[in-house]
Amino acid sequence: MPEGKSVITHAFIIGASRSGTSVLAQALGRNRQIVATEELHYYNLLKPNEETAGGRRGLLALLWSIEEEKRFFEIKNDLGAAHDVPDEAIAEMDSYVPAIRAFLDWCARRASAAAVVEQTPMNLYYRDAIRGDFPNPVFVLVRRDPRAILASQKHRWKVGLHGARHIPARDIARVRHAGHPLIQLALLRATRHKIRAAEMEPDVVCVCYEDLVREPERILSTVCERLGVPFDPGMLEVSDAGSSHASERGRTGFDASRLNTWRSRLDATEIWLVERFCRDSLVLAPTGARPSALALLRLIASLPISLILALYYSVRSYGNPIEAARRRLM
């Protein structure tokens, strides 16, 4: 690194989708010493299309359009829609490091921050690639009760109706069909093996979402210590504007009373499936729910069409769909 440039801590929030990664990123981003970026999807979406994007400058343009212009959905559906990076910004980005590192370093230096946090959950599957691009990265792994994850995935499509950002109809359809309980159960079972492996790695900080909500100051202080920055009380005033509940939009602060909302958002059969097949990943006590034969038959009967539609709408969502499936299921 050239003389005069301070060392920046690079952190990546990882975990299963809907495990609380966004809330954690929002909280960390309220610290004046931390910059929290958008979900950039660099490793799973942008980097695999580097040649199509136009090389390094094209990758920087994609990152710029996602972070600065909040155009992720537009970029995801058309990599050619990126706006070029202003020359003055390019001049401030290091040319001797990978594009993603140059961009994150620029984000941190612009804000005079000591740490920069990227929050794409799927980076869970790209830890080795990240270690190759960054010196001493820190991974913050978020775990959450799988019943809460399933409930959130099941209702995730409603974010498009209640969220603060416009989400294209195609993406709403994708998450609605992919939210089928049996699809999500298969993904949860595969993801837990990746999470267990990550938990054993020395550069990974483990955060339980339920603990974060119950004891936010303690958990956030621990993460800040690992990032080398002091705790900031403003981190406790987070927003859940992306919630799938319209009634929760705009609320701030951590509310432990909502940790059990999955009980009303899942039926007994769905709860039983998670408790039966993901028992060793439960954070909260099992309920002992019993399945309904009719509900099971409905889930099985609806699976093929949901799976076909989820795959159809996912073609552009994760770069190479075959590679994405290999990483997530193997």
C-alpha positions as CSV (number, residue, x, y, z in Angstrom):
1,M,0.0,0.0,0.0
2,P,1.4,3.5,-0.9
3,E,2.7,5.7,1.9
4,G,0.2,7.9,3.6
5,K,-2.8,5.6,3.3
6,S,-4.1,4.1,6.5
7,V,-4.9,0.5,6.9
8,I,-8.6,-0.3,6.3
9,T,-10.4,-3.2,7.9
10,H,-12.5,-5.1,5.4
11,A,-15.5,-7.0,6.8
12,F,-18.0,-9.3,5.1
13,I,-21.3,-10.1,6.7
14,I,-22.3,-13.7,5.6
15,G,-25.0,-16.2,6.4
16,A,-28.2,-17.7,5.1
17,S,-30.5,-15.3,3.3
18,R,-33.0,-13.7,5.7
19,S,-30.8,-14.5,8.7
20,G,-30.5,-10.8,9.8
21,T,-27.5,-9.8,7.8
22,S,-29.1,-6.6,6.6
23,V,-30.1,-5.5,10.1
24,L,-26.6,-6.1,11.3
25,A,-25.2,-4.1,8.4
26,Q,-27.6,-1.2,9.1
27,A,-26.5,-1.1,12.8
28,L,-22.8,-1.2,11.9
29,G,-23.3,1.5,9.3
30,R,-24.5,3.8,12.0
31,N,-21.0,3.8,13.5
32,R,-19.1,6.9,12.4
33,Q,-16.0,4.8,11.9
34,I,-17.7,2.2,9.6
35,V,-19.0,2.3,6.1
36,A,-21.7,-0.3,5.3
37,T,-22.2,-0.8,1.6
38,E,-25.1,-2.2,-0.4
39,E,-25.3,-5.9,-1.2
40,L,-22.8,-5.7,-4.1
41,H,-23.0,-9.4,-5.2
42,Y,-19.5,-9.0,-6.7
43,Y,-18.4,-12.6,-6.4
44,N,-21.5,-14.4,-7.4
45,L,-22.8,-12.0,-10.1
46,L,-20.4,-9.3,-11.2
47,K,-17.0,-11.0,-11.3
48,P,-18.2,-14.1,-13.3
49,N,-19.3,-11.6,-16.0
50,E,-16.1,-9.5,-16.0
51,E,-15.5,-10.0,-19.7
52,T,-19.1,-9.0,-20.6
53,A,-18.9,-6.0,-18.3
54,G,-15.8,-4.7,-20.0
55,G,-13.0,-5.7,-17.7
56,R,-11.8,-3.8,-14.6
57,R,-13.4,-0.5,-15.5
58,G,-16.7,-2.3,-16.3
59,L,-16.6,-4.0,-12.9
60,L,-16.0,-0.6,-11.2
61,A,-18.9,0.8,-13.1
62,L,-21.2,-2.0,-12.0
63,L,-20.1,-1.5,-8.3
64,W,-20.6,2.3,-8.7
65,S,-24.1,1.9,-10.1
66,I,-25.2,-0.5,-7.3
67,E,-23.6,1.5,-4.4
68,E,-23.9,5.1,-5.5
69,E,-27.1,4.9,-7.6
70,K,-28.9,2.1,-5.8
71,R,-29.6,0.3,-9.1
72,F,-29.0,-3.3,-8.1
73,F,-32.1,-4.7,-9.6
74,E,-31.6,-2.9,-12.9
75,I,-27.9,-4.1,-13.0
76,K,-28.8,-7.6,-12.1
77,N,-31.3,-7.9,-15.0
78,D,-29.0,-6.1,-17.5
79,L,-25.3,-5.9,-16.8
80,G,-25.0,-3.4,-19.7
81,A,-27.1,-0.8,-17.8
82,A,-24.3,0.4,-15.6
83,H,-23.3,4.1,-15.7
84,D,-19.6,4.8,-16.0
85,V,-17.6,5.9,-13.0
86,P,-16.6,9.5,-12.9
87,D,-13.0,10.0,-13.9
88,E,-12.2,11.8,-10.6
89,A,-13.5,8.8,-8.6
90,I,-11.5,6.4,-10.8
91,A,-8.4,8.5,-10.1
92,E,-8.9,7.9,-6.4
93,M,-9.2,4.1,-6.7
94,D,-6.0,2.1,-6.4
95,S,-5.1,0.3,-9.6
96,Y,-2.8,-2.3,-8.1
97,V,-5.4,-4.2,-6.2
98,P,-8.5,-6.2,-7.3
99,A,-11.5,-4.0,-8.4
100,I,-13.6,-4.9,-5.4
101,R,-10.9,-4.0,-3.0
102,A,-10.2,-0.8,-4.8
103,F,-13.8,0.2,-4.7
104,L,-14.3,-0.7,-1.0
105,D,-11.1,1.1,0.0
106,W,-12.4,4.2,-1.9
107,C,-15.7,4.0,0.0
108,A,-13.9,3.9,3.3
109,R,-11.4,6.7,2.5
110,R,-14.2,8.9,1.2
111,A,-16.0,8.7,4.5
112,S,-12.7,8.8,6.6
113,A,-13.8,5.4,8.0
114,A,-11.5,2.8,9.6
115,A,-13.6,-0.1,8.4
116,V,-15.9,-1.0,5.5
117,V,-18.5,-3.7,5.7
118,E,-20.1,-5.5,2.7
119,Q,-23.3,-7.5,3.3
120,T,-24.0,-10.0,0.6
121,P,-25.1,-13.2,2.4
122,M,-23.9,-15.4,-0.5
123,N,-20.3,-14.5,0.2
124,L,-20.6,-17.4,2.6
125,Y,-19.8,-19.5,-0.4
126,Y,-16.9,-17.3,-1.6
127,R,-14.7,-17.0,1.5
128,D,-11.6,-18.4,-0.2
129,A,-11.9,-16.0,-3.1
130,I,-12.3,-13.1,-0.8
131,R,-9.2,-14.1,1.2
132,G,-7.4,-14.1,-2.1
133,D,-8.4,-10.5,-2.8
134,F,-8.1,-9.0,0.7
135,P,-5.4,-9.1,3.3
136,N,-6.8,-10.3,6.6
137,P,-10.5,-9.9,5.9
138,V,-13.0,-10.3,8.8
139,F,-16.2,-12.4,8.2
140,V,-19.2,-11.8,10.5
141,L,-21.3,-14.9,10.3
142,V,-25.0,-14.5,11.3
143,R,-26.9,-17.5,12.5
144,R,-30.7,-17.5,13.1
145,D,-33.3,-20.0,14.1
146,P,-34.2,-21.8,10.9
147,R,-38.0,-21.5,11.7
148,A,-37.6,-17.7,11.6
149,I,-35.6,-17.9,8.4
150,L,-38.3,-20.1,6.8
151,A,-41.1,-17.7,7.9
152,S,-39.1,-14.7,6.5
153,Q,-38.5,-16.5,3.2
154,K,-42.1,-17.5,2.9
155,H,-43.2,-13.9,3.2
156,R,-40.2,-12.3,1.6
157,W,-42.0,-11.4,-1.6
158,K,-44.1,-8.9,0.4
159,V,-41.0,-6.7,0.8
160,G,-41.7,-5.7,-2.8
161,L,-45.1,-4.4,-1.6
162,H,-44.0,-2.8,1.7
163,G,-40.3,-2.0,1.2
164,A,-38.9,1.5,0.6
165,R,-37.2,0.5,-2.7
166,H,-39.0,-0.5,-5.9
167,I,-38.5,-4.2,-6.7
168,P,-39.3,-5.5,-10.2
169,A,-42.2,-7.9,-10.6
170,R,-39.8,-10.6,-11.9
171,D,-37.8,-10.5,-8.7
172,I,-41.0,-10.5,-6.6
173,A,-42.1,-13.6,-8.5
174,R,-38.8,-15.3,-8.0
175,V,-38.7,-14.9,-4.3
176,R,-42.4,-15.9,-4.0
177,H,-41.9,-19.2,-5.8
178,A,-38.5,-19.8,-4.2
179,G,-40.1,-19.3,-0.8
180,H,-41.8,-22.7,-1.1
181,P,-41.2,-24.4,2.3
182,L,-39.7,-27.5,0.8
183,I,-37.3,-25.6,-1.4
184,Q,-36.2,-23.5,1.5
185,L,-35.8,-26.5,3.7
186,A,-33.4,-28.1,1.2
187,L,-31.4,-24.9,1.0
188,L,-31.3,-24.6,4.8
189,R,-30.0,-28.1,5.3
190,A,-27.3,-27.5,2.7
191,T,-26.4,-24.1,4.1
192,R,-26.0,-25.4,7.7
193,H,-22.9,-27.4,6.6
194,K,-21.3,-24.3,5.1
195,I,-22.1,-22.4,8.3
196,R,-20.5,-25.1,10.5
197,A,-17.4,-25.1,8.5
198,A,-17.2,-21.3,8.7
199,E,-17.7,-21.3,12.4
200,M,-14.4,-23.1,12.8
201,E,-12.3,-20.6,10.9
202,P,-10.2,-18.0,12.8
203,D,-11.2,-15.0,10.7
204,V,-14.9,-15.6,11.3
205,V,-16.9,-13.8,14.1
206,C,-20.1,-15.6,14.9
207,V,-23.2,-13.7,15.7
208,C,-26.5,-15.2,16.7
209,Y,-29.4,-13.0,15.5
210,E,-31.5,-13.8,18.6
211,D,-28.6,-12.7,20.8
212,L,-28.2,-9.6,18.8
213,V,-31.9,-8.7,19.3
214,R,-31.8,-9.5,23.0
215,E,-28.4,-7.9,23.8
216,P,-27.6,-5.6,21.0
217,E,-25.0,-3.5,22.8
218,R,-23.0,-6.5,23.9
219,I,-23.0,-8.2,20.5
220,L,-22.3,-5.0,18.6
221,S,-19.5,-4.1,21.0
222,T,-17.9,-7.5,20.3
223,V,-18.1,-7.0,16.5
224,C,-16.8,-3.4,16.8
225,E,-13.8,-4.7,18.8
226,R,-13.0,-7.2,16.1
227,L,-13.2,-4.5,13.5
228,G,-10.9,-2.2,15.5
229,V,-13.4,0.6,16.1
230,P,-15.2,1.8,19.2
231,F,-18.8,1.1,19.9
232,D,-21.2,3.9,18.9
233,P,-24.6,4.1,20.8
234,G,-26.2,5.3,17.5
235,M,-25.9,1.7,16.3
236,L,-28.8,0.7,18.5
237,E,-31.2,2.9,16.5
238,V,-31.6,0.6,13.4
239,S,-34.6,0.6,11.0
240,D,-36.4,-2.4,9.6
241,A,-37.8,-0.7,6.6
242,G,-37.2,-3.8,4.5
243,S,-39.5,-5.9,6.6
244,S,-42.2,-8.0,5.0
245,H,-44.6,-6.6,7.5
246,A,-46.2,-3.4,6.5
247,S,-47.0,-2.6,10.2
248,E,-43.3,-2.8,11.0
249,R,-42.1,-0.4,8.4
250,G,-40.2,2.6,9.8
251,R,-39.8,1.2,13.3
252,T,-36.5,1.6,15.0
253,G,-34.6,-0.3,17.7
254,F,-34.2,-3.9,18.5
255,D,-37.4,-5.5,19.8
256,A,-37.0,-9.0,21.4
257,S,-40.8,-9.4,21.5
258,R,-40.7,-10.1,17.8
259,L,-38.4,-13.1,18.0
260,N,-41.3,-15.5,18.0
261,T,-43.3,-14.0,15.2
262,W,-42.5,-17.1,13.1
263,R,-45.0,-19.1,15.3
264,S,-47.9,-17.2,13.7
265,R,-46.4,-17.0,10.2
266,L,-45.8,-20.7,9.8
267,D,-48.4,-23.5,10.1
268,A,-47.9,-26.5,12.3
269,T,-46.7,-28.7,9.4
270,E,-44.1,-26.2,8.3
271,I,-42.8,-25.9,11.9
272,W,-42.7,-29.7,12.2
273,L,-40.6,-29.9,9.0
274,V,-38.0,-27.6,10.3
275,E,-37.9,-29.1,13.7
276,R,-37.6,-32.6,12.1
277,F,-34.9,-31.9,9.6
278,C,-33.0,-28.9,11.1
279,R,-33.2,-29.8,14.8
280,D,-29.5,-29.3,15.4
281,S,-29.7,-25.8,14.1
282,L,-32.6,-24.6,16.3
283,V,-31.8,-21.6,18.5
284,L,-35.1,-21.5,20.4
285,A,-36.7,-24.5,22.0
286,P,-38.7,-26.9,19.8
287,T,-42.5,-26.6,19.9
288,G,-43.3,-30.3,19.4
289,A,-45.6,-29.3,16.5
290,R,-47.3,-32.2,14.6
291,P,-47.9,-32.3,10.9
292,S,-51.1,-32.5,9.0
293,A,-51.2,-35.2,6.3
294,L,-53.3,-32.9,4.0
295,A,-50.9,-30.0,4.4
296,L,-48.0,-32.3,3.6
297,L,-49.7,-33.5,0.4
298,R,-50.4,-29.9,-0.6
299,L,-46.7,-29.0,-0.1
300,I,-45.6,-32.0,-2.1
301,A,-48.1,-31.4,-4.9
302,S,-47.2,-27.7,-5.2
303,L,-43.4,-28.3,-5.2
304,P,-42.8,-29.1,-8.9
305,I,-44.4,-25.9,-10.3
306,S,-42.8,-23.7,-7.6
307,L,-39.4,-25.3,-8.4
308,I,-39.8,-24.7,-12.1
309,L,-40.9,-21.1,-11.7
310,A,-38.2,-20.4,-9.1
311,L,-35.5,-21.7,-11.5
312,Y,-37.0,-19.8,-14.4
313,Y,-37.0,-16.5,-12.5
314,S,-33.6,-17.1,-11.0
315,V,-31.6,-17.5,-14.2
316,R,-30.3,-13.9,-14.0
317,S,-30.2,-13.6,-10.3
318,Y,-27.0,-15.5,-9.4
319,G,-24.7,-15.3,-12.4
320,N,-24.1,-18.9,-13.6
321,P,-27.2,-20.8,-12.1
322,I,-25.4,-24.2,-12.3
323,E,-22.4,-22.8,-10.4
324,A,-24.7,-21.2,-7.9
325,A,-26.6,-24.4,-7.3
326,R,-23.3,-26.4,-6.9
327,R,-22.0,-24.0,-4.3
328,R,-25.3,-23.9,-2.3
329,L,-26.2,-27.5,-2.4
330,M,-22.9,-29.4,-2.4
